[in-house]
Amino acid sequence: MPNLMRDLIAPPDKPFRIAKVKTNSTLDCKDKQEALDRLAKNLDRLSVLQYLLYAEGKRSVLVVLQGIDAGGKDGTIRNVMSRMNPQGVQVTAFKVPEGAEKRHDYLWRVHNAVPARGEIGIFNRSHYEDVLVVRVHNLVPKEVWKRRYDEINNFEKMLADNDTTIIKFFLVISKDEQKRRFEERLQDKTKNWKFSPADIEERKYWDDYMAAFEDAIGKCSKPWAPWYVIPADRKWYRNLAVSEILVQTMERMKLAYPKPADDLAKIEFE
């Protein structure tokens, strides 16, 4: 069995090229049934690890999900985080800034959503939108978004130094797979709501988005906040890979129950 933390990591501080990623790869996972069996075991283990994190109450975990439209961010949350206790998990979806968000710096709303100690935070899109869509659509000058890589690295280092374990996943699909998923949304009435004509317009910027993702990952994969590049054409493998890396990461945290404040052996009930 491969070590997915090793095999799917974007090496820190090195250029990243999406063209080298086989989006339909499943490494050594031979079929969907094997992936589902392994996923079930991972979900059981994640449930235990989340409970330990909550009980310990000293550290937090931040999961960042990024990808092109239809890349599978919602599906990953639904399938991989399903066994976690909702009391200890917070999902934040970052959309176009509005209201107070527009009157503060771009990291303000992000910092407000960082998980508390003992909790897991999941970002559906994130602060990386400010070096992705902002760059592709020229929403701010180049000199502004270029300096944001360092700002993001410093922000994430600060979180890591304050006991937040950061795990970032780039869900990468092919352009053909994106087209197939868009067509599925059009044909399935239960998925029509997920489709917007703007999705077609955004496809015209595919190459620009890929270049922006490459820079974001190459410049911001750090030892304290690594990027993992997940081949996501096959949803069942995407779910397996994300769950396995989450388990491996949280196992490395060596979570443990806190010691009781009192000597429980002396407690008696009348």
PyMOL commands that set and color helices and strands:
alter all, ss='L'
color gray80, all
select helices_A, chain A and resi 4-7+18-20+32-56+73-80+86-88+99-103+108-112+127-131+133-136+142-161+175-187+189-194+197-203+206-220+235-252+264-266
alter helices_A, ss='H'
color red, helices_A
select strands_A, chain A and resi 60-67+89-93+120-124+164-172+227-231
alter strands_A, ss='S'
color yellow, strands_A
deselect
rebuild
show_as cartoon
